[in-house]
């Protein structure tokens, strides 16, 4: 892991490249979702043949310093600061965000002065409301919340037990406080009135069984963002990049090749 220091804290990131890709083109930066870390993007390291691939740990996740902030706009702004700092440090010009990471990527595109060539919005939406029962379980019965999220067609459609267990462990590693902050930050996110201002080429990609951010969320993005295409990953749910990495990577690679 490498690090960059900004706003009085250190943000950790992993950088992958192969052969000449270290010196070829700008990097692609991957931003994880609620209760996650850079590890959810491990299969996307395979995209590093053509350009560097970078995945960060948002504040309080993985190896990154935490930040004292309330859920909502304040936490989102801190996470956006993390992404911008890593993007500048690594010369990344394409952001790929899953769920909360999609909210981060959209906010960068809408509100920050960071030159971008493209966005990939995966398992996310212009509004990210969270089921009230899930919010309550996250607060009061974290084990139940974790099991709810790992039931079929939420984080995964039909993943094998090894993948499920790694995902559960990752959420417990992030911890209840940070995961609650993440989901409540998602719950407050709503850029439906602004998303049409995104002016870079965009790919909205969704697992066909995703009940957390269903296909209609991505259809909305494709309709509202002026230059946005839609891709569906079969036999996958919210974490399509882990469940069907070859299909997910193919969609992203095709998009990157069009930029």
N, C-alpha and C positions, 0 to 999 in steps of 0.2 A: 504494500500500500504506500502511496505517496500522499503528501498533505499540502494544503495551502492555508495560510493564516489570513483571516479577514475579520473585521468587526470584533476583534478581541477574542476570537476563538479559532480553532483549527478544524478544518474539514478534510476528511480522508477520501481518497479515491483510488481506484484500480485502473491501470492503463494497459491495454493489450495492443500489440502490433506484430506483424509478421514481415520478415524480409524488408523490402523497400517501402512498405506502407507507412513506416515511421516518418518518412520524408515526403509522403504523397498526399496532398490534399489536407483539408482541415478535418478535425476529429468529429466523431459523433458522441454525444454525451447522453447517457441513459440515467433516468431519474426514477427511483423506485416509489412504491406506494406505501400505504399505511402499515406500520408495524413491520416494515421490510428492511432491506439493506442492499448494498451493491450486489450481493450474492444471487439475487433473483435473476440477474442478467448474465449468469455464467455461460449460458449457451450462446449468447450473442457475441462472445469473444470470437466465434467463428467468422464473424463479419470483418475481422481485422486484416484480411488479405489485401484489401484495397485502400483502407485508410485507418488511422488509429481509432480504437474504440475505448471509451472512458465510461466508468460507472462510479457514482459517488455514494457515500453514506450521508444522508441528510443529518442535520444537527440532532444529537441524542440517539442516533442509530449507529450500529456497527462500531467503527473505531473513531467516529467524529465526536468532538466535544458537544455537550448539550448547551442549550440556550434557555434562559429563564424567560418564558413567554406564555401568555394565555392562548388557549385554542382560538381559532378564527383568523381574522385578518393579520393579527400580530404574528402568529406562528407561520402563516403562509409567507409573509414578508421575509421572515428569517430564513425559511427554506429557499425562497427565491434568491436571497443573498448568497446562500451556499452554492446554488447552481450557477449563478453568474460568476462567482469567484473561480469555480473550477473551470467553467467554460473559457474564461479569460486566460487562466493559467495554462490550459491545454490547447488553446486555439480551436475550440469546438464551435462549429457554426450550424450544426443540426442537433436539435434536442429531441429525445425520445422519452416520453413520460407515460407511466402506467398509473391510472387511478389518481391518487394524490399527486403523483409525479406529473400527470397530465395537467392538473391545475397549476402546478409550478411552471410547466412549459408554456401554457397559455398566458399566464401572468407575465412571464418574461417577454413574450412576443407582444403583449398589449402595452406594457408599462415600463419596460426597461430599455435602455439604450445599448443593446447588445446586437451587433450585426448577425443576422441569421439567414441561412440558405434554405432551411426547411424545418418542419415539425412533424413528428410522428406521435399521434395521440392514441394510446392503446388502452382499452378497458377503462375509459374515462368519459367525461361529459362536460357540457357547459354548465350544468348544475349537478351537484353530487350529494343529493339528500340521502341520509342514512336512516334505515328503519328505526323507529323509536324504541322498539324492544331491544334491538342490538345495542343502541346507545346505553340503555339501562343495564344490560348484561355486562357491557364493557366496564361500567362503573362499579357494579355490585357483585358480579359473578363472572370473572374473567375466563375461567375454564369453560363455562357454557358459551361465552362469546366465541372463543377460539374453535370449539367444536361446531358451532353453528356455521362459522365461516368455512369450515372444511367439509361440510356436508355437500352432496352432489349439486353441481351447477351453480355454485357460488364461486369460491376461488378456483376450483377445478371441476371439470365435468366427470372424468373417470380416470383419475391419475392412480398410479400404483402406490402402494403403502409407503414405499421409501420416499417418494416425492412428498406425500402428505406429511410424513413425520418430519422431514427437513423443514417444511413450511411451518408446521406447528412450533418446532424448536426455534425457528427464526423469530416468530412472533413473541414467544416467551423471552427470547434474548433481548428484544426491543423493550419489553416490559409493559406492564399495565399503564403506567402514567403516560409514557410516550405514545403508546398505541391509542389511548383515549384521546390525547391531544390531536393525533392525526385524524381520527375519524370525526371528531367534532369540528376540526378545521375543514374537512371535506363537507360536512353537513352545512356549513355556512357559505360555502363557495357557490357563486352564481354569477356567471358572466354572459347570460343569454342575451342581454341587451348590448353587449360589447363584442361578442365573438366575431361578428362580421367585419370587424376592423383588422383582423389578422390578415396580413398582406404578404405572407410567404407561402410557398407551396407546402401543402399539408397532406398527410395520410392519416385517416381514421381507420384503425384496425381493431376488430372485435372477435372474440370467440363466439361461435354461434349459439352456445348454451349459457352465456353469461347472464345471470339474473341480477347481479349487483349493478352493473352498468350495461344494460341490455342493448341489442343492436339498434333500437330506435334512437338511443342517445347518439350513436355514431352516424346514423342517417341524418340526424339534425345537424351535426357538425358539418357533414358533407354538403348539406343544403345551404348553410349559413356562411361558411367560410368561402370566399370567392374562388380560391384555387385549392380545392380539397377533393381527394378521391377516397373511396371507401373500399376496404378489403375485409373479408370475413375468413376466419380460420375455423375450419371444420373440426368437430370433435374436441372442442376446447371451451373453457369458460373464462373467468376473469384474468387468470394468469396464463394466457395463451403462450407467452414466450417460454414458459417452463413446461407446459403440458404438450405443446406441439411446436417445438423449437424450429424444426426444419421448415414448416409451412410459414411460421411467423417470420423467420429470417428471410425466406424467399420474398415475401411481400415487402419487407423493409429494403432488401437489396435492390429489388426492381425500382422502388421509389427513389432510392439514393442514386441509382443509375440515370434517372430522369432529370436530376438537378443540374 
